[in-house]
Amino acid sequence: MKSSLRAALAAALTLVATCAATSVARAQDDDGEQPVLGKGKYESPQNFAFELRFGPYSPKVDDNTFAPVYDNFFGDGTRFMFGLEVDWQAYRIPYVGTIGAGLGWGYTQITANNLVLENSGVDPSDVSQQSSLNIMPFYGVAVLRVDTFARNFHVPLVPYGKLGVSYALWWVNDGIGTATNDAGTKGRDLSAGTQAAVGAMFLLDILEPGAARAADVDAGVNNSYLFFEWSMSNYPGNQMNVGSNNWVTGLAFEI
């Protein structure tokens, strides 16, 4: 009887010890024993980054004109642009980060009431018809993301830089259709220039490591970020300069 009791007690203690060890291992795992980035054997392949982008936009139209035609018509109010970007992380530089190529797209629309000619006898407040400047930039950039701080030092910040070329479709609508000047030229064209950005990403995975690992296993999402960047686009020369220097924020996902 006593031997049976001892055997049962030993089995119970063994079970408790096993459960305790498992719980401690899981707690250590959730507390960050693994790297902030890089989940070892649990990490799926990482090849791309996807960004949802949003920020103010102030076109540099007047930089290429002799008079402030943009400010005189549209004013200096804050407008916003939203966009998307997809980056191919082509190569990982050891102890630095990833380098690759990115393609981006954005869109903004800037509107204002049509102006009334002087001595026309029309009260400007009675004019409800609006004209709009529509801008849709496309760009291709080289992208360097320095994620060694997060992967190797548990600092959840990833600085990055981008540099490349940009093309922007733009068109002016006068409230009826595409605006046309007295010579019959329609107010639409394509501007070409440069695109650059510097920024930093905050790794959201560190807030919920367990959920981050589940997203990787279930959906292949390696890492999620909140990012903030200073973006610069410029279209110099004898063309409409619809570029802008502005901050951009949004969410990024590596897959």
Residue pairs with C-beta under 8 A, 6 or more apart in sequence:
29 209
30 209
30 210
32 154
32 206
32 209
34 40
34 209
35 150
35 151
35 152
35 154
36 150
36 151
36 154
36 155
36 156
36 203
36 205
36 206
37 147
37 150
37 151
37 203
37 205
37 222
37 223
38 151
39 213
39 216
42 213
42 216
42 217
43 216
43 222
44 216
44 217
44 220
44 222
46 89
46 98
46 222
46 223
46 254
46 255
47 88
47 89
47 255
48 86
48 87
48 88
48 89
48 254
48 255
49 85
49 86
49 87
49 89
49 102
49 143
49 145
49 252
49 253
49 254
49 255
50 84
50 85
50 86
50 87
50 252
50 253
50 254
50 255
51 84
51 85
51 86
51 87
51 104
51 227
51 250
51 251
51 252
52 84
52 250
52 251
52 252
53 81
53 82
53 83
53 84
53 85
53 104
53 106
53 248
53 249
53 250
54 80
54 81
54 82
54 83
54 248
54 249
54 250
55 80
55 81
55 231
55 246
55 247
55 248
55 249
55 250
56 78
56 79
56 80
56 81
56 246
56 247
57 79
57 80
57 81
57 108
57 135
57 244
57 246
58 76
58 78
58 79
58 244
58 245
58 246
59 70
59 110
59 133
59 135
59 241
59 242
59 243
59 244
60 234
60 235
60 241
60 242
60 243
60 244
60 245
61 69
61 70
61 133
61 240
61 241
61 242
62 68
62 69
62 70
62 71
63 241
64 235
64 236
64 237
64 238
64 239
64 240
64 241
70 133
73 112
73 115
73 131
74 110
74 111
74 112
74 133
75 112
79 108
79 109
79 110
80 108
81 106
81 107
81 108
81 135
81 244
81 246
82 106
82 107
82 108
83 104
83 105
83 106
83 107
83 137
84 104
84 105
84 106
85 102
85 103
85 104
85 105
86 102
86 103
86 104
87 100
87 101
87 102
87 103
87 143
88 100
88 101
88 102
89 98
89 99
89 100
89 143
89 145
89 254
90 98
90 99
90 100
90 101
91 98
91 99
91 100
92 98
93 99
95 148
95 152
96 146
96 148
97 144
97 145
97 146
97 147
97 148
97 158
97 160
98 143
98 144
98 145
98 147
99 142
99 143
99 144
99 145
100 142
100 143
101 140
101 141
101 142
101 143
102 140
102 141
102 142
102 143
102 162
102 164
103 138
103 139
103 140
104 137
104 138
104 139
104 140
104 141
104 195
105 136
105 137
105 138
106 135
106 136
106 137
107 134
107 135
107 136
108 134
108 135
109 132
109 133
109 134
109 135
110 132
110 133
110 134
110 135
111 130
111 131
111 132
111 133
112 130
112 131
112 132
113 124
113 127
113 128
113 129
113 130
114 127
114 129
114 130
114 131
114 174
114 175
115 124
116 122
116 123
116 124
116 127
129 175
130 175
131 172
131 173
131 174
131 175
131 179
132 172
132 173
133 170
133 171
133 172
133 242
134 170
134 171
134 172
134 173
135 168
135 169
135 170
135 242
136 168
136 169
136 170
137 166
137 167
137 168
137 169
137 195
137 233
137 242
137 243
138 166
138 167
138 168
138 169
139 164
139 165
139 166
139 167
139 195
139 233
140 164
140 165
140 166
140 195
141 162
141 163
141 164
141 165
141 195
141 196
141 197
142 162
142 163
142 164
143 160
143 161
143 162
144 160
144 161
144 162
145 158
145 159
145 160
145 201
146 158
146 159
146 160
147 158
149 155
149 157
149 158
149 159
150 156
150 157
150 158
150 203
156 202
156 203
156 205
156 206
157 200
157 201
157 202
157 203
158 200
158 201
158 203
158 225
159 198
159 199
159 200
159 201
160 198
160 199
160 200
160 201
160 229
161 196
161 197
161 198
161 199
162 195
162 196
162 197
162 198
163 194
163 195
163 196
164 194
164 195
164 196
165 192
165 193
165 194
165 195
166 192
166 193
166 194
166 195
166 233
166 235
166 243
167 190
167 191
167 192
167 193
168 190
168 191
168 192
168 193
168 233
168 235
168 242
168 243
169 188
169 190
170 188
170 189
170 190
170 191
170 240
170 242
171 178
171 186
171 187
171 188
171 189
172 178
172 179
172 187
172 188
173 179
174 180
174 187
178 186
178 187
178 188
179 186
179 187
180 186
180 187
181 187
189 239
189 240
191 235
191 239
191 240
191 241
191 242
191 243
192 235
192 239
193 233
193 234
193 235
193 236
193 241
193 243
194 232
194 233
194 234
195 231
195 232
195 233
196 231
196 232
196 233
197 229
197 230
197 231
197 232
197 248
198 229
198 230
199 227
199 228
199 229
199 230
199 248
200 227
200 228
200 229
201 225
201 226
201 227
201 252
202 225
202 226
202 227
203 223
203 224
203 225
204 212
204 223
204 224
204 225
204 226
205 212
205 223
205 224
212 223
212 224
215 221
215 224
216 222
220 255
221 253
221 254
221 255
222 254
222 255
223 253
223 254
224 251
224 252
224 253
224 254
225 251
225 252
225 253
225 254
226 249
226 250
226 251
226 252
227 249
227 250
227 251
227 252
228 247
228 248
228 249
229 247
229 248
229 249
230 245
230 246
230 247
230 248
231 244
231 245
231 246
231 247
231 248
232 243
232 245
233 243
233 244
233 245
234 241
234 243
235 241
235 242
235 243
